[in-house]
């Protein structure tokens, strides 16, 4: 295995112990995935509106969410320990199998979204008797959304599959909870 200096740096970055508390529990990872989805939706909506309206102030709707989207993406990547970012030669067999499983599940998700979108356009065009050229803008917007889903779904799936860290990072609201004694 020929691991490069870049591979070692990326591995250290993705396994930085200073970020573990942010993504140690399933609830925190779900929060970050939901935040990432919301930030992506807001930025994508801003990009579409910027393109369609040709009003430059819509660029704020792209740039402002991106200021939060970038560090949230970093937390998501760190929570997977670089599963999707590291090169194959830097991963062991278990990690390679997990990467394959993540890609398979994300592929199924995006395939379902693409099929639903295509069927939706077919149904709308048929039932409302709208010619397909009349659906060009909605088709372009939907294609952009599905492209974003195709790009980001593996990350979201990978993060949601990560097991919790050892008990050291339990949620604060449970600190001091003794539980029932029998």
C-alpha positions, 0 to 999 in steps of 0.5 A: 500500500502506497500511502502518500503524505497527503493521505496521512494529512487527510487521515489526521484531519478527518480523525482530529480528536478536537471535533469528536464531541460535535458528532459523538452521538446519533442525535448530534449527527442527525442535527448536523445532517438536517442542518446541512440539508436545510442549508443546501436547500436555502443556498440552492433556492437562492442560486435558482432565484439568482439565475431566474430573476437576474437580481444580484441581491439573491447572491446573499441567499447563496453566500450566507448559507454557504458560510455555515454550510462549509463548516457543517460539511467539515463536521459531517466528513469528520464524523465519518472519519474520512470514509468518503474523502480518503483514497481507497488505498488509505482505507482497510477492507471494512472501510471499503465495504462500508463505503460500498454500502453507503454508495449503494444506499445513496444510489437507491435514494437518488434513483428513487428521487429521479424516478419520482421526478420523471414520473411526476413530470409525465403525469403533470404533462399528461393530466394538465395537457402541458407540452413538455417544452412548457416544463423546461424551467421546472425540469431544470430546477428539479434536475439541479435539485436531483444533482445536488441530492446525487452529490450529497446523499452519500455523505448524509447516508454515511453520517447517519450510519456511523455508530455512537462514540464510547460513553465519554460524549453522552448528551449533556441533558443526561449527565447525572441521571441515575436511572431506575434501580431495581 
